[in-house]
Amino acid sequence: MSIQRLSYLGFEVSDVAAWRAFAGARLGVMETSVGEDGARFRIDSRAWRLDVRKGTADDFSFAGYEVDSEDALVAVRKRLEAHDVAVTVEGPDLVADRGVLGLVSCRDPAGNRVEIFYGATEMFEVPFVSPIGVSGFLTGDQGLGHYVLNVPDTAAALDFYIKGLGFHLSDVIDWKLNNELTVRLYFLHCNGRHHTLALLSAPAGKTLHHFMLELNQLDDVGLALDKFEADRAIVATLGRHTNDHMISFYGATPSGFAVEYGWGARGVPPGWSVVRYDRISIWGHRFV
């Protein structure tokens, strides 16, 4: 038994107010709760998908993965423990905070917090409405989107996510950053989305390289691109990736890591074969 999809992401941020403004006006996500110490945002019928909490790290805080039932949660917990991973069965306070029916947590080899749960809260009775008119985000069985972690030991991380959580390798890109440095990115899937998680080991930078939101319409990407350009907040220009074929751009968040905003990615159908690439993009994605 394996995890089914990425459900939510948490970030520790130094400026909650800046994130509230950024999330609504630039990403077009819907604020669902806010306090002095944090805020949460919706992108679909789920009660929340993104969590920002006050802190100094300005980086990744946690990822929440979903399974379909209590039995599946027990099976994933046993799978992790069989892989010598220490698993905590979380108590009612955190279960209530996350709005789920059952929750366990653990750490990957780099120390990143991973939560696995079943029974998320749906809010069909309060439809998602984007504050800037975004048509919608691609979620459903593919989950929230994807994120990319910079880890010190990719071999150890791959062992955890593949053997412990049940991810599958989609493909590999040898990314030439400059004449002296090439890093290998490993792209992992757990459902039909081409990748839910990617791993790399770079000599510097934050733990979170970027997270990705996939839009329902290409025009949503173009409209957001105009706003990021007006703010001079483009990290990488519009382009199309070699492996998942997504058309996207990368923008700066208030915390210094990037957000990828894209449309049109291909999935991983039955019979998928692992391959490697020498380039990360077919065209575009030039660093600004």
VOPAGU-2260 file (C-alpha; in pm, 1 decimal, decimal comma):
REM VOPAGU-2260
SITE   aa  ch    i         X         Y         Z
SITE  MET   A    0       0,0       0,0       0,0
SITE  SER   A    1     133,5     340,5    -101,3
SITE  ILE   A    2      38,6     705,8     -67,0
SITE  GLN   A    3    -211,0     822,7    -328,6
SITE  ARG   A    4    -155,6    1194,7    -380,4
SITE  LEU   A    5      -7,7    1514,2    -240,0
SITE  SER   A    6    -283,5    1698,0     -54,2
SITE  TYR   A    7    -121,5    2000,1     111,1
SITE  LEU   A    8     200,8    2191,1     169,1
SITE  GLY   A    9     314,5    2399,7     465,3
SITE  PHE   A   10     565,8    2684,9     464,5
SITE  GLU   A   11     734,4    2871,9     749,2
SITE  VAL   A   12     740,5    3239,6     647,6
SITE  SER   A   13     870,7    3559,0     800,9
SITE  ASP   A   14     600,9    3786,0     654,1
SITE  VAL   A   15     250,4    3641,7     670,7
SITE  ALA   A   16      89,6    3963,8     545,5
SITE  ALA   A   17     307,0    3961,2     233,2
SITE  TRP   A   18     207,0    3601,9     166,5
SITE  ARG   A   19    -161,9    3682,8     204,7
SITE  ALA   A   20    -132,4    3959,1     -53,6
SITE  PHE   A   21      84,6    3748,2    -285,0
SITE  ALA   A   22    -132,4    3436,6    -269,3
SITE  GLY   A   23    -451,1    3622,4    -351,4
SITE  ALA   A   24    -337,5    3884,6    -600,9
SITE  ARG   A   25     -68,7    3685,7    -784,1
SITE  LEU   A   26    -156,7    3316,3    -749,6
SITE  GLY   A   27    -530,9    3368,7    -741,6
SITE  VAL   A   28    -589,1    3129,2    -453,3
SITE  MET   A   29    -869,7    3176,3    -201,1
SITE  GLU   A   30    -792,1    3272,5     157,5
SITE  THR   A   31    -984,9    3048,6     393,4
SITE  SER   A   32    -847,2    3129,9     738,0
SITE  VAL   A   33    -607,5    3382,9     880,1
SITE  GLY   A   34    -459,9    3485,3    1211,4
SITE  GLU   A   35    -164,0    3678,6    1339,8
SITE  ASP   A   36      55,6    3371,1    1309,2
SITE  GLY   A   37     -54,4    3229,2     974,9
SITE  ALA   A   38    -300,7    3181,2     692,2
SITE  ARG   A   39    -444,9    2903,3     478,8
SITE  PHE   A   40    -555,3    2898,4     117,6
SITE  ARG   A   41    -788,6    2695,1    -103,5
SITE  ILE   A   42    -754,8    2609,7    -472,0
SITE  ASP   A   43   -1049,5    2369,9    -506,8
SITE  SER   A   44   -1320,6    2201,1    -299,0
SITE  ARG   A   45   -1080,4    2099,1     -21,8
SITE  ALA   A   46   -1088,5    2304,9     297,6
SITE  TRP   A   47    -726,1    2408,4     240,2
SITE  ARG   A   48    -420,9    2323,8      33,5
SITE  LEU   A   49    -149,6    2574,8     134,9
SITE  ASP   A   50     -53,7    2667,3     490,9
SITE  VAL   A   51     177,8    2954,4     587,7
SITE  ARG   A   52     287,4    2998,4     946,6
SITE  LYS   A   53     499,0    3269,4    1107,2
SITE  GLY   A   54     865,5    3177,2    1150,9
SITE  THR   A   55    1218,8    3264,5    1051,6
SITE  ALA   A   56    1302,6    2986,4     805,8
SITE  ASP   A   57    1123,9    3117,6     493,2
SITE  ASP   A   58    1128,7    2760,9     364,9
SITE  PHE   A   59     951,5    2425,9     348,5
SITE  SER   A   60     774,0    2315,5     665,4
SITE  PHE   A   61     573,9    2000,5     584,7
SITE  ALA   A   62     401,1    1801,6     312,5
SITE  GLY   A   63      73,3    1615,6     357,1
SITE  TYR   A   64       6,3    1297,0     158,9
SITE  GLU   A   65    -332,4    1132,8     131,9
SITE  VAL   A   66    -450,1     773,3     139,3
SITE  ASP   A   67    -805,5     658,6      80,5
SITE  SER   A   68    -899,7     491,0     408,7
SITE  GLU   A   69    -802,0     409,8     765,7
SITE  ASP   A   70    -684,0      63,7     655,7
SITE  ALA   A   71    -461,9     224,1     392,1
SITE  LEU   A   72    -314,4     457,1     654,5
SITE  VAL   A   73    -229,4     161,8     877,4
SITE  ALA   A   74     -73,6     -18,9     582,4
SITE  VAL   A   75     147,8     279,7     491,8
SITE  ARG   A   76     252,6     317,9     855,1
SITE  LYS   A   77     354,7     -49,9     868,3
SITE  ARG   A   78     538,8     -15,4     537,3
SITE  LEU   A   79     740,2     278,3     675,4
SITE  GLU   A   80     815,7      99,2    1001,4
SITE  ALA   A   81     930,4    -207,0     805,3
SITE  HIS   A   82    1170,5      30,0     633,1
SITE  ASP   A   83    1303,8     137,0     978,7
SITE  VAL   A   84    1133,3     477,1     970,3
SITE  ALA   A   85    1011,0     613,4    1304,5
SITE  VAL   A   86     641,2     698,3    1267,6
SITE  THR   A   87     433,6     909,1    1508,9
SITE  VAL   A   88      58,4     856,7    1536,0
SITE  GLU   A   89     -61,0    1213,4    1583,5
SITE  GLY   A   90    -308,8    1307,3    1853,0
SITE  PRO   A   91    -648,1    1476,2    1831,9
SITE  ASP   A   92    -516,1    1833,2    1842,3
SITE  LEU   A   93    -313,9    1806,6    1520,8
SITE  VAL   A   94    -578,7    1586,5    1358,8
SITE  ALA   A   95    -832,6    1861,6    1426,7
SITE  ASP   A   96    -595,7    2133,8    1304,8
SITE  ARG   A   97    -542,1    1953,9     974,5
SITE  GLY   A   98    -914,1    1877,0     942,7
SITE  VAL   A   99    -865,4    1504,3     879,7
SITE  LEU   A  100    -982,7    1177,1    1032,3
SITE  GLY   A  101    -644,9    1016,5    1100,8
SITE  LEU   A  102    -282,6    1131,5    1072,9
SITE  VAL   A  103      67,4     992,2    1112,1
SITE  SER   A  104     397,8    1170,2    1058,8
SITE  CYS   A  105     765,5    1097,5    1004,5
SITE  ARG   A  106    1084,5    1258,4     875,4
SITE  ASP   A  107    1267,2    1184,3     552,3
SITE  PRO   A  108    1645,7    1126,9     569,7
SITE  ALA   A  109    1706,7    1502,7     529,2
SITE  GLY   A  110    1478,7    1582,0     822,2
SITE  ASN   A  111    1184,7    1708,3     618,2
SITE  ARG   A  112     847,6    1651,5     782,5
SITE  VAL   A  113     607,5    1418,8     601,7
SITE  GLU   A  114     245,1    1372,6     707,9
SITE  ILE   A  115      18,1    1092,1     584,3
SITE  PHE   A  116    -355,6    1103,6     649,4
SITE  TYR   A  117    -700,6     994,8     541,5
SITE  GLY   A  118   -1033,2    1176,4     555,2
SITE  ALA   A  119    -970,3    1534,2     442,5
SITE  THR   A  120   -1238,8    1800,5     480,6
SITE  GLU   A  121   -1437,7    1890,3     169,6
SITE  MET   A  122   -1625,4    2220,4     127,5
SITE  PHE   A  123   -1848,3    2171,9    -175,2
SITE  GLU   A  124   -2107,4    2388,4      -1,8
SITE  VAL   A  125   -1868,1    2685,4     -19,9
SITE  PRO   A  126   -1738,8    2685,9    -379,7
SITE  PHE   A  127   -1383,7    2789,6    -457,4
SITE  VAL   A  128   -1380,3    3143,2    -594,6
SITE  SER   A  129   -1052,8    3295,7    -709,6
SITE  PRO   A  130   -1008,3    3658,4    -599,0
SITE  ILE   A  131    -865,1    3744,7    -942,1
SITE  GLY   A  132   -1083,6    3523,4   -1158,7
SITE  VAL   A  133    -855,9    3223,4   -1213,3
SITE  SER   A  134   -1062,6    2957,3   -1390,4
SITE  GLY   A  135    -940,5    2678,4   -1163,6
SITE  PHE   A  136    -653,2    2447,7   -1072,1
SITE  LEU   A  137    -591,7    2088,4   -1181,8
SITE  THR   A  138    -615,0    1871,6    -868,8
SITE  GLY   A  139    -854,8    1578,1    -818,4
SITE  ASP   A  140    -687,3    1238,5    -829,4
SITE  GLN   A  141    -355,8    1409,3    -915,2
SITE  GLY   A  142    -350,5    1602,8    -588,9
SITE  LEU   A  143    -221,5    1952,0    -516,6
SITE  GLY   A  144      62,1    1977,0    -769,6
SITE  HIS   A  145     431,8    1915,5    -715,1
SITE  TYR   A  146     730,2    2040,3    -518,3
SITE  VAL   A  147    1107,8    2007,8    -549,9
SITE  LEU   A  148    1338,5    1948,5    -254,4
SITE  ASN   A  149    1710,4    2013,7    -228,6
SITE  VAL   A  150    1848,7    1729,1     -16,1
SITE  PRO   A  151    2206,7    1647,8      88,9
SITE  ASP   A  152    2184,7    1279,5     -11,2
SITE  THR   A  153    1959,9    1195,7    -306,1
SITE  ALA   A  154    2025,8     821,4    -275,9
SITE  ALA   A  155    1894,9     815,1      81,0
SITE  ALA   A  156    1596,9    1033,8     -10,8
SITE  LEU   A  157    1508,1     814,6    -309,3
SITE  ASP   A  158    1523,0     505,6     -89,8
SITE  PHE   A  159    1279,1     665,6     156,3
SITE  TYR   A  160    1029,2     799,2     -95,1
SITE  ILE   A  161    1032,4     493,1    -323,0
SITE  LYS   A  162    1064,2     207,2     -75,2
SITE  GLY   A  163     898,0     379,4     219,8
SITE  LEU   A  164     614,7     579,2      61,5
SITE  GLY   A  165     577,5     389,7    -265,9
SITE  PHE   A  166     671,1     653,6    -521,4
SITE  HIS   A  167     784,6     550,7    -870,6
SITE  LEU   A  168    1065,4     707,8   -1071,9
SITE  SER   A  169     933,4     895,5   -1377,5
SITE  ASP   A  170    1261,6    1012,5   -1531,1
SITE  VAL   A  171    1590,4    1191,9   -1468,3
SITE  ILE   A  172    1731,7    1519,9   -1597,2
SITE  ASP   A  173    2101,0    1607,4   -1587,3
SITE  TRP   A  174    2063,2    1983,9   -1549,3
SITE  LYS   A  175    2366,8    2187,2   -1655,9
SITE  LEU   A  176    2362,7    2497,5   -1439,2
SITE  ASN   A  177    2694,2    2629,2   -1573,8
SITE  ASN   A  178    3018,6    2499,3   -1726,1
SITE  GLU   A  179    3135,9    2372,8   -1388,2
SITE  LEU   A  180    2816,5    2236,2   -1236,3
SITE  THR   A  181    2559,8    1980,0   -1349,6
SITE  VAL   A  182    2301,6    1846,9   -1104,0
SITE  ARG   A  183    2081,5    1542,4   -1147,9
SITE  LEU   A  184    1709,4    1579,5   -1080,6
SITE  TYR   A  185    1497,0    1275,1   -1000,9
SITE  PHE   A  186    1124,8    1304,0   -1079,7
SITE  LEU   A  187     883,3    1081,5    -885,9
SITE  HIS   A  188     514,5    1004,7    -934,4
SITE  CYS   A  189     251,4     845,4    -712,1
SITE  ASN   A  190     -50,0     878,3    -945,1
SITE  GLY   A  191    -119,0    1000,1   -1298,9
SITE  ARG   A  192      60,9    1332,8   -1249,3
SITE  HIS   A  193     401,5    1318,8   -1418,8
SITE  HIS   A  194     571,8    1408,7   -1092,2
SITE  THR   A  195     448,8    1498,1    -747,8
SITE  LEU   A  196     800,2    1528,3    -604,0
SITE  ALA   A  197    1143,3    1594,7    -749,0
SITE  LEU   A  198    1475,5    1564,5    -568,6
SITE  LEU   A  199    1813,6    1721,6    -632,0
SITE  SER   A  200    2132,5    1786,8    -440,3
SITE  ALA   A  201    2266,9    2135,0    -504,1
SITE  PRO   A  202    2557,0    2301,2    -319,7
SITE  ALA   A  203    2348,2    2592,7    -189,4
SITE  GLY   A  204    1998,1    2724,5    -159,5
SITE  LYS   A  205    1685,8    2660,1      40,7
SITE  THR   A  206    1539,1    2316,9     109,2
SITE  LEU   A  207    1241,4    2403,6    -111,7
SITE  HIS   A  208    1347,6    2485,9    -466,4
SITE  HIS   A  209     989,4    2549,8    -579,8
SITE  PHE   A  210     632,5    2429,4    -565,6
SITE  MET   A  211     399,4    2405,3    -865,1
SITE  LEU   A  212      35,5    2486,3    -926,9
SITE  GLU   A  213    -122,2    2363,2   -1251,4
SITE  LEU   A  214    -398,5    2571,6   -1406,1
SITE  ASN   A  215    -702,6    2461,5   -1604,8
SITE  GLN   A  216    -644,2    2714,2   -1881,8
SITE  LEU   A  217    -334,1    2851,9   -2052,6
SITE  ASP   A  218    -477,3    3204,8   -2033,9
SITE  ASP   A  219    -458,0    3186,1   -1653,2
SITE  VAL   A  220     -82,7    3135,4   -1686,7
SITE  GLY   A  221     -47,8    3425,3   -1928,6
SITE  LEU   A  222    -244,2    3664,1   -1709,1
SITE  ALA   A  223     -31,9    3571,9   -1407,0
SITE  LEU   A  224     284,1    3610,8   -1615,6
SITE  ASP   A  225     187,4    3972,0   -1692,1
SITE  LYS   A  226     146,6    4045,2   -1320,6
SITE  PHE   A  227     476,0    3887,5   -1219,7
SITE  GLU   A  228     652,9    4075,4   -1498,2
SITE  ALA   A  229     498,5    4403,1   -1382,5
SITE  ASP   A  230     635,8    4331,0   -1033,3
SITE  ARG   A  231     976,3    4233,2   -1177,7
SITE  ALA   A  232     930,8    3903,1    -994,2
SITE  ILE   A  233    1007,2    3656,5   -1275,4
SITE  VAL   A  234    1264,2    3392,1   -1180,8
SITE  ALA   A  235    1251,9    3202,4   -1513,2
SITE  THR   A  236    1070,2    3300,7   -1830,2
SITE  LEU   A  237     783,7    3116,1   -1994,8
SITE  GLY   A  238     897,9    2782,2   -2133,8
SITE  ARG   A  239     813,4    2417,0   -2190,9
SITE  HIS   A  240     979,1    2133,4   -2001,8
SITE  THR   A  241    1134,6    1833,9   -2176,3
SITE  ASN   A  242     995,4    1567,7   -1946,6
SITE  ASP   A  243     638,9    1662,9   -1847,3
SITE  HIS   A  244     587,2    1903,5   -2142,0
SITE  MET   A  245     432,5    2164,4   -1910,6
SITE  ILE   A  246     419,7    2525,4   -2031,7
SITE  SER   A  247     506,1    2738,3   -1731,0
SITE  PHE   A  248     702,9    3021,8   -1579,5
SITE  TYR   A  249     868,6    3058,7   -1239,3
SITE  GLY   A  250     798,8    3351,1   -1008,7
SITE  ALA   A  251     950,0    3468,6    -681,9
SITE  THR   A  252     754,5    3420,6    -360,2
SITE  PRO   A  253     788,7    3650,2     -55,8
SITE  SER   A  254    1004,3    3381,2     107,9
SITE  GLY   A  255    1269,5    3355,2    -162,9
SITE  PHE   A  256    1186,1    3013,5    -305,2
SITE  ALA   A  257    1001,7    2995,2    -636,8
SITE  VAL   A  258     654,2    2902,8    -752,1
SITE  GLU   A  259     597,8    2736,3   -1088,8
SITE  TYR   A  260     270,9    2837,4   -1252,8
SITE  GLY   A  261     185,3    2614,6   -1547,0
SITE  TRP   A  262     -56,9    2438,5   -1777,1
SITE  GLY   A  263     -74,3    2137,8   -2008,8
SITE  ALA   A  264     150,9    1876,0   -1847,9
SITE  ARG   A  265     133,9    1519,8   -1975,3
SITE  GLY   A  266      74,2    1234,8   -1735,1
SITE  VAL   A  267     229,5     893,6   -1680,3
SITE  PRO   A  268      13,5     629,2   -1853,0
SITE  PRO   A  269      42,9     252,1   -1796,7
SITE  GLY   A  270     358,9     111,3   -1949,2
SITE  TRP   A  271     564,3     424,4   -1876,9
SITE  SER   A  272     939,3     377,5   -1927,6
SITE  VAL   A  273    1202,7     564,6   -1727,8
SITE  VAL   A  274    1430,7     780,9   -1945,0
SITE  ARG   A  275    1684,7    1060,3   -1895,5
SITE  TYR   A  276    1726,1    1405,4   -2047,1
SITE  ASP   A  277    2019,8    1640,7   -2101,9
SITE  ARG   A  278    1806,8    1954,5   -2098,7
SITE  ILE   A  279    1539,3    2072,6   -1859,3
SITE  SER   A  280    1338,9    2266,8   -2118,4
SITE  ILE   A  281    1251,5    2238,3   -2486,8
SITE  TRP   A  282    1238,4    2616,1   -2508,4
SITE  GLY   A  283    1230,0    2912,5   -2270,1
SITE  HIS   A  284    1272,6    2897,4   -1891,5
SITE  ARG   A  285    1563,2    3140,6   -1911,2
SITE  PHE   A  286    1677,1    3265,1   -1570,8
SITE  VAL   A  287    1614,6    3635,7   -1510,7
